[in-house]
Amino acid sequence: MEEGIQASWRDYLEMCKPTVVALMILTSVIGMLLAVPGMVPLDVLILGNIGIALCAGSAATVNHLVDRHVDQQMARTHNRPLAKGRVEPMQAAIFALATGLLGMAVLLVFINPLTAWLTLASLVGYAFIYTMFLKRATPQNIVIGGLAGAAPPLLGWTAVAGEISGHALLLVLIIFAWTPPHFWALAVHRKNEYAKADIPMLPVTHGIRYTKVHIFLYTMIMFAVTLLPYATGMLNWLYLLGAVVLGIGFIYWSLVMLLTERRSAGMDTFKYSIVYLMALFVIMLLDHYLLPIQGQALALSAS
């Protein structure tokens, strides 16, 4: 640790990747709400998401711990607590273990074993299989490892329903299909940093043009997948409208990347992808609650 620098609570919070975890918890909350026609019990809503967030923070801390030497070489991550030495590796390991165990305990005691074990599988998938192996083994790392990051809506659903539903798996599939174009857009923007750190991201191993083509192709796959909740009767026309409009926006940005040399296109696409996912899940929630109410009002007026 650098002399005179003391770790603060902000350093431990940063290791948990709060912005990423907040997006995960948004999808988890919406997964819970979509699982029932009414309101989720308050204890499940609060304790379930606390448990999931603690486990996600634990996995993020392991990611910081394993990647601390890589982080020192990248402008985006060089000031992270472990990379800068504000937190010692042993302290980070203890913190990751403590938050992971606490999160699992909350889920096992207050929610249900299915949610706890699925959350553990997600934690292991991201913190160990992706971070320790896949990230350095293959340029398809984010495609394969993306399944762990796609789990939160399923975790939220099982926390309420106690079982795995096909509709919950559709939510997982949407995030799974969203992850490659989302992350590759950032990887294009940060290609030189990944190359310097010897991380085999797709732009490094196959070139920027190849990656841009795949961003476009995966965006088209993602667009098709986002129509499935409407096609299966899970959600209604409001969701379909939102999915189409937001999807056209994503396709536009993927084409900007593919057909132009705009230097900011990668980061612009990455930023849009985050807004896209948040907006898509919020529209799911609006469709789920507003359209049944609207349907009931029309039925009453007709009678």
N, C-alpha and C positions, 0 to 999 in steps of 0.2 A: 504494500500500500504506500502511495506517495506520502512523504513526510508532511505532517500538518493537515492532511485531509482526513476527515472523519465521515463515515457513512451516516446518512440521515434517513429518515423514513421515506423521503422522496426517492432515494436510490433504490430502496426495496420495492417501492411502488413501481418505479420505472422497469425493474426487472420483470415485473408481472405483465408488462405490455398492456397497460390499462385501456388504451384506445382500441386495440385488437380485441381484448376481452369484452369491452363494452359492446362492440358489434356482435360478438358471439352471444352475449347475453340478450341482446335485442332479438336475435333469431330464436333463442331458447324461450324467451317470454312469449313470443308469438306462436311458437310450437305448442306451448302450454294452452294458450287461449284458443287455438284452432282445434284442439283435441276435444273441446266440450262446447255445447251450444250456449251455455251461460258463462258465469264467472268462475274462475279457478279459485279453490279455497285459498285464503290469504296465507296460511302457514306453508302450503305447498309452493305458492308463488314466491314467497320470500326465501324460505329455507332451501328450496330446490335450486334457485338461482345462486344463492350464496355458496352452496356446495359445488355447483358447476364452475362458478367463477374462481373459487379457491383452487380447484384442480387445474383449471386453465392457467391460472397464475403460476402454479407449480411447474407446469410444462414449459411455460415461457421462461421461467428462471433457469431451468435446465438448458434451454436453448441459449440463453445468455452465457451460461457457464461453459458449455461445450464450444461455443463460437467466439470466446473472448479474444483469442489470438487473431482470428479472422476479422473480428470487429475493429481491431486496432488499425487495420489496413484500409478500411472503407470510410469515406467521408460521412456517410449516412449514420454510421454506428460507432465511430471512433471515440465518442464521448460517453459511451455507456458505462455504468458504474464498475463493471468488472474489467472492461477494456482499459479504463483509466486508473484502476487500482483502488477506487474508493471502497469497494467491497472485496474481501478476500474470497478465494474459491471455496474454502471450507465453510465460511459464513453463508455463502450462496447455496451450497449443498444442503446445509442444515435447514435453511429457510425453505428451500424447495420441498424437502422431505416433510417438514412440519405443516406447510400449507396443503400439501397433497394428502397427508394423513387426516388432517382436520376436515378437508373437503369430503373425503371418502366417509369419514365418521358421520358427518351431517347427513349425507345421502343414505347411508345404511340405516341410521337410527330414525330419521324423520321422514324419509321419502320411501324408497323401496330398493331391494337388492338389484333388480334389473337395471335401473338407472345408474346405480353405483358402479356396477361392473361394466356397463357400456361406457361410462365416463372414464373409468380406469383404462379401458382399451383405447379410448381416444387419447388419453394422456400418454400412454406408452407409445402409441403410434406416432404422435408428434415429437415427443421429447427424445425418444430413443431410436425408433425405426427410421423416422425422417431425418432428424437432426444429426444423429450419430452415424447413419449409414447411407440412406438414399441421397441426401443432399450432396455428398461427395462421390457417389457411385455412378450416377446416371443423369443425363440432361432431362430425362423424364421424371426427375425427382418430385417436382411440384404436382405432376399429374397423379402419380401413385400416392404420394404423401398427402395430397389434398383431401383424401377421404377422412382423415382425422379431424381436420378443420371444418369439415362439413357436418359433423355430428350434432352440434348444439340443438337444432330444432327437433331432432329425434330424441335427444335427452330430455328436452322440455316436454315433449309429447308423452314419453313413457313415465315421467314423473307424475303426470296427472292420470293417465289411462292405465298404467301398469302393464302395458303390452305394446309390442311393435305393430304399427299399422302401415298398410301400403301407402296411405296418404302422407304419413310421416316420412317414409322413405323417399317420396317425391320431393319433399323439401330438402332432404339430404342430396338428392340427385341434382337439384338446381344449384346448390352451392358447389358441389363437386364439379359441375360443368363450368361454373363461373370462375373457379380458382385459376385455371391456366391462363386465360386471356387477361385476368386481373393482374397476376403476378408477373407474367412475361412482359407486360407493358412496362412495369418497373424495371425488369431485368434488362430490357433494351436501353432504357435511360441510364442504367448503372453498369452497362456491359464492361467498361474498362476496370471498374472496381472489382467486379466478380472475377475477371481475368487475372488481376493482380493478386487476388486472394486464392487463386487456383480452385475456384468453385465452378463445376462444369454446368453452368446454366446454359440453356438452349442458345442464346445469342453468342455465347463464348465458343461453344462446340460446333455449331452449325451456321453461324452468321446471322446478321440482323435481318436480311431479306427473308431467309427461311423462317425466322421467328415471326416476322410480321405476317407472312402467309398463314402460319399456324394460329396466330392470334385471330385472324379473320375467320378461319375455318372453325375454330373452337367457339367463337362468338356465334356463328350460325347454329352450331350444335346446341349451345346454351339457349338461344332464342327458341329453338324447337322444343327443348325440354321445358321451358317456362310456360308453354302452352298446355302441357299435360294436366295441371290442376283443373283447368277449364274443361279439357276434353274428357276427363274422368268424372266430371260432376262434383269435384271437391269444392270448387269455387265458381263464381258466377261472372256475368258480363263486365262488372266493374273491374274485377281482377284482369280479365282478358284485355280490356281497353288499356289498363295501366301497363300490363306486360308487353303489349305491342308497342306502345309509345316509348316506353323505357328501352325496349329491345332495339327499336329503330335508332335511338340515340347511341346505344353501344355499337351497333353496326356502323353508324356514321364515323365514330371515333376509330374503329378498327380500319375503316377505309382511309381515313386521314393518315393513319400510320403506314398503311400499305402503299398508298398512291402519292404521298408527298414526302418531302424531306424536312418537314417542319421539326426543328430541334426539340421543341417542347411537347411533341405529339405523344411520346411515351408517358411522360408524367401527367399530361392532360387526360389521357385515356385511363391511367391508373386512378386518378382522382375521381373521374366520372364513375368508374366501376364501383367505388365505395358508396357514392351517393346512390347509384343504381340499386345495389343490393338492399340498402336501408329502405329506399322508397318502395321497392318491390314487396318487401315483407310488410311494410306498413299498409300498403294497398290490400294485401291479403287480409289483414286484420279488419280494415274498413269494409271489405266485401263480406267477410264472415259475419260481422255484426249488423251492418246497415241494411243489407239486402233482405235477410229474413224479416227484419222489422218492417221494411217497406212492403214486403209480400203480405205480412199479417195485416197491415193497414189497408191495403187494396182489397183483401178478402173481406174485411169488416165493412168497408164502404160499399162493396158489391152486395153484401147481405142486407 
